[in-house]
């Protein structure tokens, strides 16, 4: 995934995150530990919007991880933010509408 000037679909972005994590053993281990998902469940989990939301949230909650993904894939952070907002709708107490 290169040159993300054209907005990607939220699903494409989330799948790209999974691909990146698969090539980053330390990050993948951290994601698995935080999410509670087992390595054998990853392939099937891609079909679950909640899993995709969790993966994007993993990036959004740690700026160095977000920036590492963006640098490695030449994805603009705004693309990840848009995908995140697609899957994770703001709550009533967020101040966002």
C-alpha positions, -999 to +999 in steps of 0.1 A: +000+000+000+017+032-012+010+068-018-023+071+001-034+105-014-066+090-026-088+081+004-089+043+009-119+025+022-120+019+059-118-018+053-088-015+031-070+006+057-078-019+085-067-048+064-034-029+056-029-025+094-033-063+098-008-069+070+017-045+087+012-061+121+019-095+105+053-082+095+060-066+129+063-095+154+067-072+185+037-051+175+017-081+167+025-097+201+015-064+218-018-062+198-026-099+206-019-094+243-040-062+245-069-076+225-070-111+239-073-126+205-053-157+196-031-159+165-053-186+150-083-164+152-069-135+131-079-148+097-116-152+106-116-120+127-110-098+096-147-103+088-158-088+121-162-050+121-155-050+158-122-066+153-113-040+126-123-012+150-101-027+177-071-029+153-076+007+143-081+017+179-048+000+187-030+024+164-050+055+175-042+049+212-004+050+206+009+077+184+043+061+178+026+030+166+003+050+143+033+069+129+053+037+124+024+022+104+020+054+083+057+056+076+061+019+067+031+020+043+032+056+031-003+061+045-013+095+056-024+096+093-056+113+081-065+081+062-062+060+094-082+086+114-110+085+088-111+046+089-111+048+127-141+071+127-159+048+102-157+019+126-157+037+160-185+062+162-182+089+188-200+084+221-224+109+236-198+121+260-171+126+234-182+161+224-182+150+188-213+148+166 
